[in-house]
Amino acid sequence: MENGNSRRVFLQKCLILCSGASGIGMMVSGCAGTKKAVVAKKPSPEKQGNPCEDLSGVDPVDIEKRKALGYVTLSPIPDKQCDSCKLWIPQKEGKDCGGCLLFAGPVLPEGHCTYWAPKV
């Protein structure tokens, strides 16, 4: 019976050591190369026009994604506006801008992109 207990104790210690080592490894790797969070800035005085066109707090990668998807603030096709797209995220109460499931940043209800899809 002694042999069974010592094996069990040995396995428990190994498990504790391995989980501790992997936890330390995750903490160290989590610190290295972290991407800085983009903090939304207050719009500058010259950008206080339409809040749905203010991209000052949007990551440059997302701005490029918006461009690549052909997002425009006014749809050239009246029946294909962002607010009638299945990817539309409705604006929150008291807000003018909605959003899109494909990219970050404010989206105008009357906007449009090449990935417009009708709501089902």
URURZI-V376306 format. One record per residue. N is the residue number from 1. RES is the residue in one small letter. PSI is psi in whole degrees, -180 to 180 (none if undefined). Layout:
((N,RES,PSI) (N,RES,PSI))
This chain:
((1,m,-32) (2,e,-40) (3,n,-40) (4,g,-41) (5,n,-42) (6,s,-35) (7,r,-42) (8,r,-45) (9,v,-44) (10,f,-47) (11,l,-39) (12,q,-43) (13,k,-42) (14,c,-43) (15,l,-44) (16,i,-45) (17,l,-43) (18,c,-43) (19,s,-36) (20,g,-43) (21,a,-40) (22,s,-34) (23,g,-41) (24,i,-42) (25,g,-40) (26,m,-38) (27,m,-43) (28,v,-45) (29,s,-28) (30,g,-27) (31,c,-30) (32,a,131) (33,g,28) (34,t,145) (35,k,131) (36,k,138) (37,a,143) (38,v,120) (39,v,127) (40,a,130) (41,k,155) (42,k,141) (43,p,140) (44,s,158) (45,p,-36) (46,e,-12) (47,k,18) (48,q,13) (49,g,-107) (50,n,118) (51,p,-21) (52,c,-9) (53,e,1) (54,d,110) (55,l,20) (56,s,-27) (57,g,9) (58,v,136) (59,d,137) (60,p,-31) (61,v,-42) (62,d,-33) (63,i,-42) (64,e,-37) (65,k,-41) (66,r,-45) (67,k,-44) (68,a,-31) (69,l,0) (70,g,28) (71,y,131) (72,v,153) (73,t,-17) (74,l,117) (75,s,133) (76,p,-11) (77,i,104) (78,p,-32) (79,d,-5) (80,k,71) (81,q,158) (82,c,-41) (83,d,-5) (84,s,15) (85,c,146) (86,k,-12) (87,l,-2) (88,w,135) (89,i,110) (90,p,148) (91,q,148) (92,k,160) (93,e,129) (94,g,2) (95,k,152) (96,d,-24) (97,c,145) (98,g,-153) (99,g,-175) (100,c,146) (101,l,-17) (102,l,-26) (103,f,160) (104,a,160) (105,g,167) (106,p,146) (107,v,132) (108,l,141) (109,p,-33) (110,e,13) (111,g,-177) (112,h,151) (113,c,172) (114,t,-14) (115,y,21) (116,w,134) (117,a,135) (118,p,146) (119,k,142) (120,v,none))
